[in-house]
Amino acid sequence: MKRLLALDVLRGLTVALMIVVNTPGDWNHVFAPLLHAQWHGFTPTDWVFPTFLFVVGNALSFAVPRYAAQGHGAVLRKAFKRNAIIFLLGFLLFWFPFVTQDASGSWGLIPLAGTRIPGVLQRIALCSLLATLILNFWGLRGAVLYCVLALLGYWWLLLALGDLTLAGNAPAKFDLWLLGASHLYQGEGVPFDPEGLLGTLPATVNLLAGYFTGRMLLQQGTGVATLRRMVQAGVLLVLLALCWQLVLPLNKKLWTSSYVLLTVGLDLLVLALLVYAIEVRGQRGWTYFFEVFGKNTLFIYLLSELAVVVLVRMRVGAVDGYTWIYQQLFQSLAAPQVASLMYALCFMLLCWMVGWLMDKRQWYVKV
C-alpha cells in the first residue's frame, strides 16, 4: 500500500506543535493561543493532542489489514505488545529519574505510591488498543456504531454521574475511586487527570476517525471526489460540534463529545488541505522539516519530555536548569511573551536536529 506523504506531514506538524506548547520559557508569559483553555472553551493548543490520536488512527489503517491477514492471534499479540510498551514508557516518564536523595543524603527509589498513572502516552496506548480490538472483532460497522454509542453514552455519563465542574465531574470521581488521588495529576488544584481513564471512551473516537480517513484515502485515492467528501464531513462535524456545545460545552480536559466532533472536523479540513497541496499539486519542497518529526515520532516526543525533566531537576544557583537557560539566553532578547516563544521554538528545533541526524543515518525507532 502506498504511503501518503500528507499523513506523515500531519503527524510531524502535530509533534512540532506539541513540543512548542509544552516548553515555553516562562509559563507566566505565554501567548493565549499556546495555552489550553482553563476549563470550558477551545484554543489552537486544544487541537494538538486529539490530532495526534487522529494520526495514530491513520497509521492503523495501514497496520490493521496487514496483521488481520495473519489471523486474530497476530492482531492481539501485536496490539497488546505495542501498546503495553507505549503505556509503560509513559508511566516511566513520570517515574523518571527513578531515584531520589532524602534529607540525610541517602539514595532510594522514588515511591511508586505517588507516581502519576494516566498521561499522554498512556491514553494513546489505551485508545489504540481499544480501537484495534473493535476493528478486529466488530469490523468497520461495529467501529462506526461504537463511535455513536461512545459519544452519546459519555454525554450521559457526564450528566448522570456528576456535573461539568472541576470538582464534581464523573471522570475525576472514577479515577479517584479506581486509582486514588496520589496517582493523578495535581496541577489543577485538586486531584484531577485530564488524561483520565473514563475519557478513553470518547478519545478513541478521534483515533477511529483517523482510521476511517486513512482507509478512505487508501481505497479511494486522493482525487477531487475524496477531498470533497473530507471537506464536507469536516464542515458538517464542526457545525454539529458548535450546536452541541450549547448544551455540552467544548472541554479538552473532560474530552467532551462536542470537543471530539470539533477536533475531528478540523483534522479532516487540515488533512484535506495537506493532501491537496502535497499529493495533488505536488508541492513537496517544504515538507521535509515535518517528515523528520514524522519518522521518529515517539522517540522525539520522549526526548523532548525527558530533556525537560532533566533540566528542571538540575540546579544552577537558586533556579533550575530549564529556567536558567531561559533567563541567560532569551529573557533579555524581547518582550516576555516573545522571548518565551523563542525559547519554545529553539527547544523544538534542537529536537528536530536530533531527528534530522537520525534520519540521515536511517535510524528509525519503532515499537
C-alpha positions in Angstrom: 0.0 0.0 0.0 1.3 3.4 -1.0 2.1 5.6 2.0 0.8 9.2 1.7 3.3 11.9 2.5 0.5 14.2 3.7 -0.2 11.8 6.6 3.5 11.9 7.6 3.5 15.7 7.4 0.4 16.0 9.6 2.0 13.7 12.2 5.2 15.7 12.1 3.3 19.0 12.4 1.5 17.7 15.4 4.7 16.6 17.2 6.3 20.0 16.5 3.3 21.8 17.9 3.2 19.5 21.0 6.8 20.4 21.8 6.3 24.1 21.3 3.2 24.3 23.6 4.9 22.1 26.2 8.1 24.1 26.5 7.6 27.8 26.9 10.5 29.7 28.5 8.1 31.2 31.1 4.7 29.8 31.8 3.6 33.2 33.2 4.2 34.8 29.8 2.7 32.7 27.0 0.5 33.9 24.1 -3.1 32.9 24.7 -3.4 30.5 21.6 -0.5 28.5 23.0 -2.3 27.7 26.3 -5.1 25.2 26.9 -8.5 26.6 27.7 -8.7 26.8 31.5 -11.9 24.7 31.5 -14.7 25.2 29.0 -13.6 26.6 25.7 -11.2 25.9 22.9 -7.8 27.2 21.8 -5.5 26.0 19.0 -3.5 24.2 21.6 -6.5 22.1 22.5 -6.4 20.8 18.9 -3.0 19.2 19.2 -3.5 16.1 21.3 -6.7 14.9 19.5 -4.9 15.3 16.2 -2.1 13.1 17.5 -4.7 10.4 18.1 -6.1 11.1 14.7 -2.8 10.4 13.0 -2.3 7.3 15.1 -5.6 6.1 13.6 -4.2 7.0 10.2 -1.3 4.6 10.9 -3.7 1.9 12.0 -5.3 2.0 8.5 -2.1 0.6 7.2 -1.3 -1.8 10.1 -4.6 -3.5 10.9 -5.2 -5.0 7.4 -1.7 -6.3 7.4 -1.9 -8.1 10.7 -5.6 -9.1 10.1 -4.4 -11.3 7.2 -2.4 -13.3 9.8 -5.4 -14.0 12.0 -6.8 -12.8 15.3 -3.8 -14.1 17.2 -1.3 -12.0 15.3 -3.5 -8.9 15.8 -3.9 -9.4 19.5 -0.2 -10.2 20.1 0.9 -7.1 18.2 -1.7 -4.8 19.7 -1.1 -5.8 23.3 2.7 -5.8 23.0 3.0 -2.5 21.2 0.5 -0.6 23.4 1.8 -2.1 26.6 5.3 -0.8 25.7 3.8 2.7 24.9 1.9 2.7 28.2 5.0 1.6 30.2 7.1 4.3 28.5 4.5 6.9 29.6 4.5 5.7 33.1 8.3 5.5 33.4 8.4 9.1 32.1 6.6 10.2 35.2 8.7 7.9 37.5 12.0 9.1 36.0 14.7 9.5 37.3 13.5 6.6 39.5 15.8 7.5 42.4 15.9 10.4 44.9 18.0 11.6 47.8 16.5 12.2 51.2 17.4 14.8 53.8 20.1 12.5 55.3 21.8 12.1 51.9 20.7 8.5 51.4 19.5 7.4 47.9 16.4 5.3 47.3 13.7 4.6 44.7 11.1 7.3 44.2 7.9 5.7 45.7 5.5 4.3 43.2 2.7 5.2 45.5 2.9 8.8 44.5 3.6 8.3 40.8 1.0 9.5 38.3 -0.5 6.7 36.2 -2.6 8.4 33.4 -0.8 10.5 30.8 -0.5 11.4 27.1 1.3 8.2 26.0 -1.0 6.1 28.3 -4.1 7.5 26.6 -2.6 6.9 23.2 -1.9 3.3 24.2 -5.3 2.6 25.6 -7.2 4.2 22.7 -5.0 2.4 20.2 -5.6 -1.0 21.9 -9.3 -0.4 22.2 -9.7 0.7 18.6 -7.7 -2.3 17.3 -9.9 -4.7 19.2 -13.0 -3.0 18.0 -11.9 -3.1 14.4 -10.6 -6.7 14.6 -13.7 -8.2 16.2 -16.5 -5.9 15.2 -15.3 -4.6 11.8 -16.0 -1.2 10.2 -19.7 -1.1 11.0 -19.0 -2.0 14.6 -16.5 0.8 14.8 -19.0 3.3 13.5 -21.6 2.0 16.0 -19.0 2.3 18.8 -18.4 6.0 17.8 -22.1 6.9 18.1 -22.6 5.0 21.3 -19.4 6.3 22.9 -20.2 9.9 22.2 -23.8 9.7 23.4 -23.0 7.4 26.3 -20.2 9.6 27.5 -22.5 12.6 27.4 -25.0 10.7 29.6 -22.2 9.6 32.0 -21.0 13.1 32.4 -24.5 14.4 33.3 -25.8 11.3 35.2 -22.8 10.6 37.4 -21.6 14.1 38.1 -21.5 17.6 36.8 -19.3 19.6 34.4 -17.2 21.3 37.1 -13.6 20.6 38.1 -14.6 19.3 41.5 -17.7 17.3 40.6 -17.1 15.7 37.2 -17.6 12.0 36.7 -14.2 11.2 35.2 -12.5 12.6 38.3 -14.7 10.6 40.6 -14.0 7.4 38.6 -10.2 7.9 38.6 -10.3 8.7 42.4 -12.2 5.5 43.0 -10.0 3.3 40.8 -6.5 4.9 41.1 -6.6 7.1 44.1 -5.6 10.8 44.4 -1.8 10.1 44.7 -1.7 8.6 41.1 -3.5 11.6 39.4 -2.3 14.9 38.1 -2.2 17.5 40.8 -1.7 20.7 38.8 -5.4 21.7 38.7 -5.6 22.4 42.5 -7.5 19.2 43.1 -6.6 15.6 42.1 -7.9 15.5 38.5 -6.3 14.0 35.5 -7.0 15.4 32.0 -5.9 12.1 30.6 -8.0 10.0 33.0 -9.4 6.6 32.2 -13.0 7.4 31.5 -12.0 9.9 28.8 -10.5 7.0 26.9 -14.1 6.2 25.6 -14.6 9.4 23.6 -10.9 9.9 22.8 -10.9 6.5 20.9 -13.4 8.1 18.5 -10.7 10.6 17.5 -8.4 7.6 16.7 -11.1 5.7 14.9 -11.9 8.8 12.8 -8.3 8.8 11.7 -8.6 5.2 10.8 -11.7 5.8 8.7 -10.0 8.7 6.9 -6.8 6.8 6.2 -8.8 3.8 4.9 -10.8 6.1 2.6 -7.6 7.7 1.2 -6.1 4.3 0.6 -9.1 2.8 -1.1 -10.5 5.8 -3.0 -7.3 7.7 -3.7 -6.6 11.4 -3.4 -8.9 12.7 -6.2 -11.3 15.6 -6.1 -14.2 13.4 -5.1 -12.4 12.1 -2.0 -11.2 15.6 -0.9 -14.7 16.9 -1.4 -16.1 14.2 0.9 -13.5 15.1 3.5 -14.2 18.8 3.4 -18.0 18.2 3.5 -17.6 15.8 6.5 -15.3 18.3 8.2 -17.6 21.2 7.9 -20.6 19.1 9.0 -18.8 17.9 12.1 -17.6 21.4 13.0 -21.2 22.7 12.7 -22.6 19.8 14.8 -20.0 20.5 17.4 -20.8 24.2 17.6 -24.5 23.3 18.0 -23.8 20.5 20.6 -21.6 22.8 22.7 -24.6 24.9 23.5 -25.7 22.0 25.9 -22.4 20.1 26.3 -19.5 22.6 26.3 -16.3 22.1 24.5 -13.8 20.9 27.1 -10.5 19.3 26.4 -9.8 18.3 29.9 -13.1 16.4 30.1 -12.8 15.4 26.5 -16.5 16.1 25.9 -18.3 14.6 22.9 -18.7 18.1 21.3 -15.0 18.6 21.6 -14.4 15.2 19.8 -16.6 16.3 16.9 -14.9 19.7 16.6 -11.4 18.3 16.6 -12.2 15.5 14.1 -13.8 18.1 11.8 -10.8 20.4 12.0 -8.5 17.4 11.3 -10.4 16.5 8.2 -10.2 20.0 6.9 -6.5 20.4 7.6 -5.7 17.0 6.2 -7.7 17.7 3.0 -5.7 20.8 2.5 -2.4 18.9 3.0 -3.5 16.2 0.6 -4.4 18.7 -2.0 -1.2 20.7 -1.7 1.2 17.7 -1.4 -0.4 14.7 -3.2 -2.5 16.6 -5.8 -0.4 19.7 -6.5 2.9 18.0 -5.8 4.1 20.9 -3.6 6.7 19.0 -1.6 9.6 21.4 -1.2 8.6 22.4 2.3 7.6 19.0 3.7 10.9 17.6 4.8 11.0 19.6 8.0 7.8 17.9 9.2 8.8 14.5 7.8 11.8 14.4 10.2 9.4 14.6 13.1 7.0 12.1 11.5 9.7 9.4 11.0 10.7 9.1 14.7 7.6 10.5 16.3 7.6 8.5 19.6 11.4 8.9 20.1 11.4 12.7 19.6 8.4 13.2 21.8 10.0 11.2 24.6 13.3 13.0 24.1 11.6 16.4 24.5 9.8 15.3 27.7 12.9 13.7 29.2 15.0 16.8 28.4 12.6 19.0 30.3 12.6 16.6 33.3 16.5 16.6 33.4 16.8 20.4 33.0 14.1 21.0 35.7 16.0 18.7 38.2 19.3 20.4 37.6 20.1 23.3 39.9 22.1 26.3 38.8 22.2 28.6 41.8 18.7 29.4 43.0 16.9 28.2 39.9 16.6 25.0 37.9 18.5 24.4 34.6 15.4 24.9 32.4 14.7 28.4 33.9 18.4 29.3 34.0 18.8 28.8 30.2 15.7 31.0 29.6 17.0 33.7 31.8 20.5 33.7 30.4 19.8 33.3 26.7 16.3 34.5 26.0 14.8 36.7 28.6 16.6 39.9 27.6 16.1 39.4 23.8 12.5 40.5 23.5 9.2 41.2 25.4 8.4 38.4 27.8 5.8 36.5 25.6 8.0 36.7 22.6 11.1 35.6 24.5 9.1 32.7 25.9 8.0 31.6 22.4 11.6 31.9 21.1 12.7 29.5 23.8 10.0 27.0 22.9 10.8 27.3 19.2 14.6 26.7 19.8 13.8 23.8 22.0 11.7 22.3 19.2 14.4 22.9 16.7 17.0 21.2 18.9 14.7 18.1 19.0 14.4 18.4 15.2 18.1 18.4 14.8 18.3 15.1 16.7 15.6 13.7 14.4 17.5 15.0 11.3 20.7 13.3 12.4 18.8 10.0 13.0 17.1 10.3 9.5 20.5 10.9 7.8 21.8 7.7 9.4 18.5 6.0 8.8 17.9 5.3 12.4 14.2 4.8 13.0 12.8 3.8 16.4 9.7 1.7 16.1 7.5 0.0 18.7 
